[in-house]
Amino acid sequence: MIKFYFSFLLVFISFAGIAHPEKPIFPDNFDQVKLVNAFPNPATFFINFEFEANQNYKNYTLYIFSFIGKKMNDYMVDGTKITVPLDDYYRGMYVYQLRNQNGMIVQSGRFQVVK
């Protein structure tokens, strides 16, 4: 009975694509260009958000939320770099979202504040 379950599991894994590491699980169109890079992470006194230079960020906004969902700041993107002072931030995880002019999330990520 155990052999039956084990062989069933092997067949299931091979059909699911898990047994073939050279075969990608997601198609190529899921690869996304990273538009925002947040550093240093974890941050202590400030965090930098660097934007990819060859993109048009007209009317894009960078939102920062605490991990419980409180909006901390929002910044209009007008260049290739935003430096955020962390004076009003407590120790913990924060989420950032880059939104376009329609309010749709283009990219999101998280960073940690350690004080």
CYANA upper distance limits for C-alpha pairs under 8 A (distance plus 0.5 A):
  1 MET  CA      5 TYR  CA      7.11
  2 ILE  CA      6 PHE  CA      6.64
  3 LYS  CA      7 SER  CA      6.54
  4 PHE  CA      8 PHE  CA      6.57
  5 TYR  CA      9 LEU  CA      6.56
  6 PHE  CA     10 LEU  CA      6.82
  7 SER  CA     11 VAL  CA      6.75
  8 PHE  CA     12 PHE  CA      6.64
  9 LEU  CA     13 ILE  CA      6.62
 10 LEU  CA     14 SER  CA      6.68
 11 VAL  CA     15 PHE  CA      6.75
 12 PHE  CA     16 ALA  CA      6.58
 13 ILE  CA     17 GLY  CA      6.92
 13 ILE  CA     18 ILE  CA      5.99
 13 ILE  CA     19 ALA  CA      6.39
 14 SER  CA     18 ILE  CA      6.63
 14 SER  CA     19 ALA  CA      5.52
 14 SER  CA     20 HIS  CA      7.67
 17 GLY  CA     21 PRO  CA      8.25
 17 GLY  CA     23 LYS  CA      7.61
 17 GLY  CA     25 ILE  CA      7.57
 26 PHE  CA     30 PHE  CA      7.10
 34 LYS  CA     52 GLU  CA      8.28
 34 LYS  CA    107 GLN  CA      8.24
 35 LEU  CA     51 PHE  CA      6.07
 35 LEU  CA     52 GLU  CA      5.71
 35 LEU  CA    107 GLN  CA      7.75
 36 VAL  CA     49 PHE  CA      6.82
 36 VAL  CA     50 GLU  CA      6.15
 36 VAL  CA     51 PHE  CA      5.22
 36 VAL  CA     52 GLU  CA      7.10
 36 VAL  CA     98 LEU  CA      8.39
 36 VAL  CA    107 GLN  CA      7.98
 37 ASN  CA     48 ASN  CA      8.46
 37 ASN  CA     49 PHE  CA      6.12
 37 ASN  CA     50 GLU  CA      5.64
 37 ASN  CA     51 PHE  CA      6.98
 38 ALA  CA     47 ILE  CA      7.29
 38 ALA  CA     48 ASN  CA      6.11
 38 ALA  CA     49 PHE  CA      5.11
 38 ALA  CA     50 GLU  CA      6.96
 38 ALA  CA    111 PHE  CA      7.88
 39 PHE  CA     43 ALA  CA      7.83
 39 PHE  CA     47 ILE  CA      6.27
 39 PHE  CA     48 ASN  CA      5.82
 39 PHE  CA     49 PHE  CA      7.19
 40 PRO  CA     47 ILE  CA      6.54
 40 PRO  CA     48 ASN  CA      7.51
 41 ASN  CA     47 ILE  CA      8.14
 41 ASN  CA    111 PHE  CA      6.33
 41 ASN  CA    112 GLN  CA      6.65
 41 ASN  CA    113 VAL  CA      8.25
 42 PRO  CA    111 PHE  CA      6.80
 42 PRO  CA    112 GLN  CA      5.20
 42 PRO  CA    113 VAL  CA      6.10
 42 PRO  CA    114 VAL  CA      6.91
 43 ALA  CA     47 ILE  CA      6.42
 43 ALA  CA    111 PHE  CA      8.08
 43 ALA  CA    112 GLN  CA      6.67
 43 ALA  CA    113 VAL  CA      5.38
 43 ALA  CA    114 VAL  CA      6.57
 44 THR  CA     86 LEU  CA      7.64
 44 THR  CA    113 VAL  CA      6.18
 44 THR  CA    114 VAL  CA      5.77
 44 THR  CA    115 LYS  CA      6.06
 45 PHE  CA     85 PRO  CA      6.67
 45 PHE  CA     86 LEU  CA      5.71
 45 PHE  CA     87 ASP  CA      7.37
 45 PHE  CA    115 LYS  CA      8.43
 46 PHE  CA     83 THR  CA      7.21
 46 PHE  CA     84 VAL  CA      5.96
 46 PHE  CA     85 PRO  CA      4.85
 46 PHE  CA     86 LEU  CA      5.56
 47 ILE  CA     83 THR  CA      6.28
 47 ILE  CA     84 VAL  CA      5.85
 47 ILE  CA     85 PRO  CA      7.20
 47 ILE  CA     86 LEU  CA      7.82
 48 ASN  CA     81 LYS  CA      7.35
 48 ASN  CA     82 ILE  CA      6.22
 48 ASN  CA     83 THR  CA      4.94
 48 ASN  CA     84 VAL  CA      6.81
 49 PHE  CA     81 LYS  CA      6.08
 49 PHE  CA     82 ILE  CA      5.60
 49 PHE  CA     83 THR  CA      6.83
 49 PHE  CA     84 VAL  CA      8.49
 50 GLU  CA     80 THR  CA      6.24
 50 GLU  CA     81 LYS  CA      4.93
 50 GLU  CA     82 ILE  CA      7.04
 51 PHE  CA     79 GLY  CA      8.36
 51 PHE  CA     80 THR  CA      5.34
 51 PHE  CA     81 LYS  CA      6.53
 52 GLU  CA     80 THR  CA      7.27
 53 ALA  CA     80 THR  CA      6.58
 57 TYR  CA     77 VAL  CA      6.83
 57 TYR  CA     78 ASP  CA      7.61
 57 TYR  CA    100 ASN  CA      8.35
 58 LYS  CA     77 VAL  CA      7.76
 58 LYS  CA     78 ASP  CA      7.68
 58 LYS  CA    101 GLN  CA      8.41
 59 ASN  CA     76 MET  CA      7.42
 59 ASN  CA     77 VAL  CA      7.66
 59 ASN  CA    100 ASN  CA      6.99
 59 ASN  CA    101 GLN  CA      5.64
 60 TYR  CA     76 MET  CA      6.58
 60 TYR  CA     77 VAL  CA      6.10
 60 TYR  CA     98 LEU  CA      7.39
 60 TYR  CA     99 ARG  CA      6.15
 60 TYR  CA    100 ASN  CA      5.05
 60 TYR  CA    101 GLN  CA      6.17
 61 THR  CA     74 ASP  CA      7.11
 61 THR  CA     75 TYR  CA      6.04
 61 THR  CA     76 MET  CA      5.00
 61 THR  CA     77 VAL  CA      6.13
 61 THR  CA     98 LEU  CA      6.32
 61 THR  CA     99 ARG  CA      5.85
 61 THR  CA    100 ASN  CA      7.06
 61 THR  CA    101 GLN  CA      8.20
 62 LEU  CA     74 ASP  CA      5.99
 62 LEU  CA     75 TYR  CA      5.61
 62 LEU  CA     76 MET  CA      6.85
 62 LEU  CA     77 VAL  CA      7.24
 62 LEU  CA     96 TYR  CA      7.36
 62 LEU  CA     97 GLN  CA      6.19
 62 LEU  CA     98 LEU  CA      5.10
 62 LEU  CA     99 ARG  CA      6.91
 63 TYR  CA     71 LYS  CA      7.84
 63 TYR  CA     72 MET  CA      8.23
 63 TYR  CA     73 ASN  CA      6.44
 63 TYR  CA     74 ASP  CA      4.86
 63 TYR  CA     75 TYR  CA      7.06
 63 TYR  CA     96 TYR  CA      6.00
 63 TYR  CA     97 GLN  CA      5.64
 63 TYR  CA     98 LEU  CA      6.94
 63 TYR  CA     99 ARG  CA      8.20
 64 ILE  CA     71 LYS  CA      6.54
 64 ILE  CA     72 MET  CA      5.97
 64 ILE  CA     73 ASN  CA      5.81
 64 ILE  CA     74 ASP  CA      6.74
 64 ILE  CA     94 TYR  CA      7.41
 64 ILE  CA     95 VAL  CA      6.26
 64 ILE  CA     96 TYR  CA      4.92
 64 ILE  CA     97 GLN  CA      7.03
 65 PHE  CA     69 GLY  CA      6.01
 65 PHE  CA     70 LYS  CA      5.83
 65 PHE  CA     71 LYS  CA      4.87
 65 PHE  CA     72 MET  CA      5.75
 65 PHE  CA     73 ASN  CA      7.78
 65 PHE  CA     94 TYR  CA      6.22
 65 PHE  CA     95 VAL  CA      5.65
 65 PHE  CA     96 TYR  CA      6.73
 66 SER  CA     70 LYS  CA      5.69
 66 SER  CA     71 LYS  CA      6.99
 66 SER  CA     72 MET  CA      7.08
 66 SER  CA     93 MET  CA      7.17
 66 SER  CA     94 TYR  CA      5.08
 66 SER  CA     95 VAL  CA      6.74
 67 PHE  CA     92 GLY  CA      8.13
 67 PHE  CA     93 MET  CA      6.07
 67 PHE  CA     94 TYR  CA      5.61
 67 PHE  CA     95 VAL  CA      6.90
 77 VAL  CA     82 ILE  CA      8.15
 89 TYR  CA    113 VAL  CA      7.99
 90 TYR  CA    113 VAL  CA      7.44
 90 TYR  CA    114 VAL  CA      8.41
 90 TYR  CA    115 LYS  CA      7.85
 91 ARG  CA    112 GLN  CA      8.01
 91 ARG  CA    113 VAL  CA      5.49
 91 ARG  CA    114 VAL  CA      5.53
 91 ARG  CA    115 LYS  CA      6.22
 92 GLY  CA    112 GLN  CA      6.18
 92 GLY  CA    113 VAL  CA      5.82
 92 GLY  CA    114 VAL  CA      7.27
 93 MET  CA    110 ARG  CA      7.41
 93 MET  CA    111 PHE  CA      6.37
 93 MET  CA    112 GLN  CA      5.00
 93 MET  CA    113 VAL  CA      6.86
 94 TYR  CA    110 ARG  CA      6.01
 94 TYR  CA    111 PHE  CA      5.91
 94 TYR  CA    112 GLN  CA      6.61
 94 TYR  CA    113 VAL  CA      8.14
 95 VAL  CA    108 SER  CA      7.65
 95 VAL  CA    109 GLY  CA      6.25
 95 VAL  CA    110 ARG  CA      4.77
 95 VAL  CA    111 PHE  CA      6.96
 96 TYR  CA    108 SER  CA      6.00
 96 TYR  CA    109 GLY  CA      5.92
 96 TYR  CA    110 ARG  CA      6.36
 96 TYR  CA    111 PHE  CA      8.36
 97 GLN  CA    105 ILE  CA      6.82
 97 GLN  CA    106 VAL  CA      7.94
 97 GLN  CA    107 GLN  CA      6.35
 97 GLN  CA    108 SER  CA      4.78
 97 GLN  CA    109 GLY  CA      7.17
 98 LEU  CA    105 ILE  CA      6.32
 98 LEU  CA    106 VAL  CA      6.01
 98 LEU  CA    107 GLN  CA      5.73
 98 LEU  CA    108 SER  CA      6.66
 99 ARG  CA    103 GLY  CA      5.83
 99 ARG  CA    104 MET  CA      5.78
 99 ARG  CA    105 ILE  CA      4.91
 99 ARG  CA    106 VAL  CA      5.85
 99 ARG  CA    107 GLN  CA      7.74
100 ASN  CA    104 MET  CA      6.15
100 ASN  CA    105 ILE  CA      7.20
100 ASN  CA    106 VAL  CA      7.03
